[in-house]
Amino acid sequence: MVMNQRNSEIKRDMDYGQPVMILTTPDADMKQNIDCTLGSLKLALRRRRLPVSKFGQISIRYKRYSGASTEFAKILSGQTASQLYIFEFTDCWIICRCEDIKYCLSQQQFKVVKNHDNETEAAYIDLKDLSHLAISKKK
């Protein structure tokens, strides 16, 4: 949503100082890994169709066989503008800092796994390797 196209209710709330989550453009997502903003906080959101308790890991796209840029490359190169990553698993929400993910990637604290789509690979990072982590269990 472009800021000058906000409806009057959102504009009123933002003028009053209430944080409003705004989805970003596909361009911001593709180039900077920003899925939405909450006030000035830039967020990347990822949904996983399994419980984190099964493996105890988060994952980011490591490689596309097409050659297209991935989260891995964007994070390591500094292109990522998101400050936080939020992962929704079937059993909980996990919030971690992008800089902690970058640290794990730069220190090669991850395992690469070929995805079931046979077109991509993912880098899996153990939760224990992330310095700052918040986990909120779903009921």
C-alpha angles and dihedrals in degrees: 000000000000112000096234090053095060116132117245095259093055091044091051092050093047092047088051090052100253113143112241123193110231125189113231129226123273086248093059090047094049097043103033107017092243112147097169144343130230105199103310094335113109116212138192114205125199129180121207124193096216139063116268087219088071096065109001093225143112122214138207129187108272103178142004115203088216088067095243116147118268138204088256092060094041093051095048093045093050095245092123111100095182114110096194136033118210117196120193112204125177091258104033151355119252123199121190138161120261090225090059090053089048091051092052091048094048090048090048091241095151142080123230118225128182111239124234091248090071088222102082145034128214132213111225119206121193113236090230089065094058112093100203115036137157122195123190114187119220118233 
